Amino acid sequence: MASQQQIGSYAFLIGVAVAIIAGVLYGAGQTGMLGQAAGWIPLILVVLGIVVGFLNIKDKETDKFLIASLALLAVPATGLWLNQIPMVGVYLLGIVGNVAVFVAPAALIVALKAIYALASEQVN
């Protein structure tokens, strides 16, 4: 049976792959190729992000992960400029948007775990 670390690693790799592939298809205007699965992609990315948040990020990695998450989540907020890049902009916009959908739940889980740890220290 796979360990929690292996499951978390697979969830991360699958999440990144799904985000990139779906983003490229979105950029190419080929979401019809995905059929009914296109509506499930955000849900799949959120579930994989939650798994990554619970299984992959250890206490000593929390600060670095949250800083990296903030950087990744800031790009789609200002991502409209990506559309201005000739030929690849629309693909980048799709990929970055899907990566944000994947990273946001992981960041939420890690942040909640960090807050819980801080609150637990205050009690002891």
C-alpha positions as CSV (number, residue, x, y, z in Angstrom):
1,M,0.0,0.0,0.0
2,A,1.2,3.5,-0.8
3,S,2.3,5.7,2.0
4,Q,0.7,9.1,2.7
5,Q,3.8,10.8,1.3
6,Q,3.5,8.9,-2.0
7,I,-0.2,9.6,-2.3
8,G,0.5,13.3,-1.7
9,S,3.3,13.2,-4.3
10,Y,1.0,11.6,-6.9
11,A,-1.7,14.0,-6.1
12,F,0.7,16.9,-6.7
13,L,1.9,15.5,-10.0
14,I,-1.6,14.7,-11.2
15,G,-2.8,18.1,-10.2
16,V,-0.1,19.9,-12.1
17,A,-0.6,17.7,-15.2
18,V,-4.3,18.2,-15.2
19,A,-3.9,22.0,-14.7
20,I,-1.4,22.3,-17.6
21,I,-3.4,20.0,-20.0
22,A,-6.7,21.6,-19.2
23,G,-5.1,25.1,-19.5
24,V,-3.6,24.3,-22.9
25,L,-7.0,22.9,-24.1
26,Y,-8.8,26.0,-22.8
27,G,-6.3,28.2,-24.5
28,A,-6.7,26.4,-27.8
29,G,-10.5,26.7,-27.5
30,Q,-10.8,22.9,-27.3
31,T,-12.8,22.6,-24.1
32,G,-15.3,20.8,-26.3
33,M,-12.8,18.0,-26.6
34,L,-13.1,17.3,-22.9
35,G,-16.8,16.9,-23.2
36,Q,-18.6,16.6,-19.9
37,A,-15.3,16.2,-18.1
38,A,-14.6,20.0,-18.6
39,G,-17.1,20.8,-15.8
40,W,-15.4,18.4,-13.5
41,I,-11.8,19.7,-13.9
42,P,-12.1,22.5,-11.3
43,L,-13.6,20.0,-8.8
44,I,-10.8,17.5,-9.5
45,L,-8.2,20.2,-9.1
46,V,-9.7,21.4,-5.8
47,V,-9.8,17.8,-4.4
48,L,-6.2,17.2,-5.4
49,G,-5.2,20.5,-3.8
50,I,-6.8,19.5,-0.5
51,V,-5.0,16.2,-0.6
52,V,-1.7,18.0,-1.3
53,G,-2.4,20.4,1.6
54,F,-3.0,17.6,4.1
55,L,-0.4,15.1,3.0
56,N,2.6,17.0,1.4
57,I,3.3,20.1,3.4
58,K,5.1,19.6,6.7
59,D,5.4,22.1,9.5
60,K,8.9,23.2,8.5
61,E,7.7,23.8,4.9
62,T,4.7,25.9,5.8
63,D,6.2,29.4,5.5
64,K,7.9,28.7,2.1
65,F,4.7,27.0,0.8
66,L,2.4,29.9,1.8
67,I,4.8,32.5,0.3
68,A,5.0,30.5,-3.0
69,S,1.2,30.1,-2.9
70,L,0.7,33.8,-2.6
71,A,2.9,34.4,-5.5
72,L,1.1,31.8,-7.6
73,L,-2.3,33.1,-6.6
74,A,-1.4,36.7,-7.4
75,V,-0.7,36.0,-11.0
76,P,-4.2,35.1,-12.1
77,A,-5.6,38.2,-10.3
78,T,-3.5,40.3,-12.7
79,G,-3.5,37.7,-15.4
80,L,-5.4,39.7,-18.0
81,W,-2.1,41.0,-19.3
82,L,-1.2,37.4,-20.2
83,N,-3.8,37.6,-23.0
84,Q,-1.6,40.4,-24.6
85,I,1.3,38.0,-25.2
86,P,1.1,37.0,-28.9
87,M,0.5,33.3,-29.7
88,V,1.0,31.9,-26.2
89,G,-0.8,34.3,-23.9
90,V,-4.2,32.6,-24.0
91,Y,-2.5,29.3,-23.2
92,L,-0.6,30.8,-20.3
93,L,-3.8,32.4,-19.0
94,G,-5.5,29.0,-19.0
95,I,-2.6,27.2,-17.3
96,V,-2.1,29.8,-14.6
97,G,-5.9,29.9,-13.9
98,N,-6.0,26.1,-13.4
99,V,-2.8,26.1,-11.3
100,A,-4.5,28.7,-9.0
101,V,-7.6,26.5,-8.7
102,F,-5.2,23.7,-7.7
103,V,-3.0,25.7,-5.3
104,A,-5.7,27.7,-3.5
105,P,-7.3,24.8,-1.5
106,A,-3.8,23.5,-0.6
107,A,-2.9,26.9,0.7
108,L,-6.1,27.2,2.7
109,I,-5.4,23.8,4.3
110,V,-1.8,24.7,5.2
111,A,-2.8,28.1,6.5
112,L,-5.5,26.6,8.7
113,K,-3.0,24.0,10.0
114,A,-0.5,26.8,10.8
115,I,-3.2,28.8,12.6
116,Y,-4.2,25.7,14.6
117,A,-0.6,25.0,15.5
118,L,-0.1,28.6,16.7
119,A,-3.3,28.5,18.7
120,S,-2.3,25.2,20.3
121,E,1.1,26.7,21.3
122,Q,-0.7,29.5,23.1
123,V,-2.8,27.0,25.1
124,N,0.2,25.0,26.3
